[in-house]
Amino acid sequence: MSLTLQVCQDCGALQYPRRDVCGQCLSPNLKNENVSAQGTVLSWTQGHFSVLPAFKDKTPLTLVRVKLDGGAVVLALAKGPLATHARVLLAMTEGLLIAVAT
């Protein structure tokens, strides 16, 4: 499984979210590449209400901060219980990044 993220062609840094220049070296030489969708949970939090109609019936929502094996850090919704340091696989579902324990 892979994700498509920006990769700096000058320093090799993975970047998320998308930007106009590299966050490490400020190069504009960025390219979309497929990278590993596996990573480790750095932290998590749980939301018990939402002001957005699309999420009101899905609470509580668990949001996880994941460090991908390639180095980038992303935010995703957790599917099922996840703990800090858990290994996860990320997938894009209905436009949302979802983390699932491996």
CORHUQUI-V907326 format. One record per pair of residues at least 6 apart in sequence whose ideal C-beta (glycine too) atoms are under 8 Angstrom apart, sorted by the first residue. I is the first residue (numbers start at 1). J is the second residue. D is the distance in whole Angstrom. If there is no record, write none. Layout:
i=(I & I)
j=(J & J)
d=(D & D)
//
This chain:
i=(1 & 1 & 1 & 1 & 1 & 1 & 2 & 2 & 2 & 2 & 3 & 3 & 3 & 3 & 3 & 3 & 3 & 3 & 4 & 4 & 4 & 4 & 5 & 5 & 5 & 5 & 5 & 5 & 5 & 5 & 6 & 6 & 6 & 6 & 6 & 6 & 6 & 6 & 6 & 7 & 7 & 7 & 7 & 7 & 7 & 7 & 7 & 8 & 8 & 8 & 8 & 8 & 8 & 8 & 9 & 9 & 9 & 9 & 10 & 10 & 10 & 10 & 11 & 11 & 11 & 11 & 13 & 13 & 13 & 13 & 13 & 14 & 14 & 14 & 14 & 14 & 15 & 15 & 15 & 15 & 16 & 16 & 16 & 19 & 20 & 21 & 21 & 21 & 22 & 22 & 22 & 35 & 35 & 35 & 36 & 36 & 36 & 37 & 37 & 37 & 37 & 38 & 38 & 38 & 38 & 38 & 38 & 38 & 39 & 39 & 39 & 39 & 39 & 39 & 39 & 39 & 40 & 40 & 40 & 40 & 40 & 40 & 41 & 41 & 41 & 41 & 41 & 41 & 41 & 41 & 41 & 41 & 42 & 42 & 42 & 42 & 42 & 42 & 43 & 43 & 43 & 44 & 44 & 44 & 44 & 44 & 44 & 44 & 44 & 45 & 45 & 46 & 46 & 46 & 46 & 47 & 47 & 47 & 47 & 47 & 48 & 48 & 49 & 49 & 50 & 50 & 50 & 50 & 55 & 61 & 62 & 62 & 62 & 62 & 63 & 63 & 63 & 63 & 64 & 64 & 64 & 64 & 64 & 64 & 64 & 65 & 65 & 65 & 66 & 66 & 66 & 66 & 66 & 66 & 66 & 67 & 68 & 68 & 74 & 74 & 75 & 76 & 76 & 76 & 76 & 76 & 76 & 77 & 77 & 77 & 77 & 78 & 78 & 79 & 79 & 79 & 80 & 80 & 81 & 82 & 82 & 82 & 86 & 87 & 87 & 88 & 88 & 88 & 88 & 89 & 89 & 89 & 90 & 90 & 90 & 90 & 91 & 91 & 91 & 92)
j=(36 & 37 & 38 & 89 & 90 & 91 & 34 & 35 & 36 & 37 & 34 & 35 & 36 & 37 & 68 & 90 & 92 & 97 & 32 & 33 & 34 & 35 & 14 & 15 & 16 & 32 & 33 & 35 & 70 & 72 & 14 & 15 & 16 & 18 & 19 & 30 & 31 & 32 & 33 & 13 & 14 & 15 & 30 & 31 & 32 & 33 & 35 & 15 & 22 & 24 & 25 & 27 & 29 & 30 & 27 & 29 & 30 & 31 & 22 & 25 & 27 & 29 & 22 & 24 & 25 & 27 & 22 & 23 & 24 & 25 & 71 & 35 & 68 & 70 & 71 & 72 & 22 & 23 & 30 & 72 & 72 & 73 & 74 & 30 & 28 & 27 & 28 & 30 & 28 & 29 & 30 & 68 & 70 & 72 & 68 & 69 & 70 & 68 & 89 & 90 & 91 & 68 & 69 & 87 & 88 & 89 & 90 & 102 & 66 & 67 & 68 & 69 & 74 & 87 & 88 & 90 & 66 & 67 & 85 & 86 & 87 & 88 & 64 & 65 & 66 & 82 & 83 & 84 & 85 & 86 & 88 & 99 & 64 & 65 & 66 & 67 & 73 & 84 & 64 & 65 & 84 & 62 & 63 & 64 & 65 & 78 & 82 & 83 & 84 & 62 & 63 & 60 & 61 & 62 & 63 & 59 & 60 & 61 & 62 & 63 & 59 & 60 & 56 & 59 & 56 & 58 & 59 & 61 & 61 & 77 & 77 & 78 & 81 & 82 & 75 & 76 & 77 & 78 & 75 & 76 & 77 & 78 & 82 & 88 & 99 & 73 & 74 & 75 & 73 & 74 & 75 & 76 & 88 & 90 & 99 & 73 & 74 & 90 & 90 & 97 & 97 & 88 & 90 & 96 & 97 & 98 & 99 & 96 & 97 & 98 & 99 & 98 & 99 & 98 & 99 & 100 & 100 & 101 & 101 & 88 & 99 & 101 & 101 & 101 & 102 & 99 & 100 & 101 & 102 & 99 & 100 & 102 & 97 & 98 & 99 & 100 & 97 & 98 & 100 & 98)
d=(8 & 4 & 8 & 6 & 8 & 6 & 4 & 6 & 6 & 5 & 7 & 6 & 8 & 5 & 8 & 6 & 7 & 8 & 5 & 7 & 6 & 8 & 5 & 6 & 5 & 7 & 7 & 5 & 8 & 6 & 7 & 4 & 7 & 6 & 7 & 5 & 7 & 6 & 8 & 7 & 6 & 7 & 7 & 6 & 8 & 5 & 7 & 7 & 4 & 7 & 6 & 6 & 7 & 6 & 7 & 4 & 7 & 6 & 7 & 6 & 4 & 5 & 6 & 5 & 4 & 7 & 6 & 7 & 4 & 7 & 7 & 6 & 7 & 5 & 5 & 4 & 6 & 6 & 7 & 6 & 5 & 7 & 5 & 8 & 7 & 6 & 5 & 7 & 8 & 8 & 6 & 7 & 5 & 7 & 6 & 5 & 6 & 7 & 6 & 4 & 7 & 7 & 5 & 7 & 7 & 6 & 8 & 7 & 4 & 5 & 4 & 6 & 8 & 8 & 6 & 7 & 7 & 5 & 6 & 7 & 6 & 7 & 5 & 7 & 6 & 5 & 7 & 6 & 6 & 5 & 6 & 7 & 8 & 5 & 7 & 5 & 7 & 7 & 7 & 5 & 6 & 6 & 7 & 5 & 7 & 7 & 6 & 8 & 7 & 7 & 5 & 5 & 7 & 5 & 8 & 6 & 6 & 5 & 8 & 7 & 6 & 5 & 8 & 6 & 5 & 7 & 6 & 7 & 6 & 6 & 7 & 4 & 8 & 7 & 6 & 7 & 6 & 7 & 7 & 6 & 8 & 5 & 6 & 7 & 5 & 6 & 8 & 6 & 7 & 5 & 8 & 6 & 6 & 7 & 6 & 5 & 6 & 8 & 7 & 6 & 7 & 8 & 6 & 8 & 4 & 6 & 4 & 6 & 7 & 5 & 7 & 8 & 5 & 5 & 7 & 5 & 7 & 6 & 8 & 6 & 6 & 6 & 6 & 7 & 5 & 4 & 6 & 6 & 6 & 7 & 5 & 5 & 6 & 7 & 6 & 8 & 8 & 5 & 7 & 8)
//
